[in-house]
Amino acid sequence: MVHDYLVVGSGFYGSVLAERIANDMNRTVLVIDKRNHIGGNCHSEIHEETGIEFHTYGTHIFHTSSSKVWEYINRFTEFNGYHHQVLTTYRDRVYQMPINLETVNSFYNLNLRPYEVENFLKKEIEKESIIKPKNFEEKAISKIGRPLYEAFIKGYTAKQWGKNPKELPAGIFLRLPIRNNYCEDYFVNCRWQGIPLDGFTKIFKRMLESPNIKVE
């Protein structure tokens, strides 16, 4: 059979595209994937021994600031309403992550206001005199100073990447949010968040169940 469209990959991008073509345009779609399952990096499966569902490639939390996206995705599943907030410990004290105003004030035992954080961190940064950061560690220190870096970023980064932060590109640090307010949500300005009640894989199965779609 000759299909009207070929979609490569069955993650969110590919599955949504195929679903829209099949149902909105009423055209046929062939979806191919190099993996032996659908869902891309958001694939989930059931552990054989425990019967517990897990996310194959690490935990994923759906989040969006778009009401249209939220309405669309809820056609294929229901969510538990979980909002991602992170806490960490350092020397037996609990701190909010990502680093925000509460983290800075608690760590330094200060009472800074939002407009004062930048100047305070600038003084910490100037202690190191890093002009052109060559790696992740230097970039981090040039943005938040050494104390915050060593307390909250260094160990986590080494564990996440399996490398010394000095061996990582400087640009990776830009993925980490640093806030001068009290916002404790990991995903900023994402009103709608959650984990699907029956798993991510069920979302993709429902998206791709149209008779106009064939998955190989």
URSUL-V826782 format. One line per field, one symbol per residue. ss: DSSP state (H for helix, E for strand, - for the rest). Layout:
# URSUL-V826782
ss = ???
This chain:
# URSUL-V826782
ss = ----EEEE---HHHHHHHHHHHHH----EEEE-------HHH-EEE------EEE------EEE--HHHHHHH-----E-----EEEEEE--EEEEE---HHHHHHHH-----HHHHHHHHHHHHH---------HHHHHHHHH-HHHHHHHHHHHHHHHH---HHH--HHHHHH---------E------EEE-E---HHHHHHHH-----EEE-
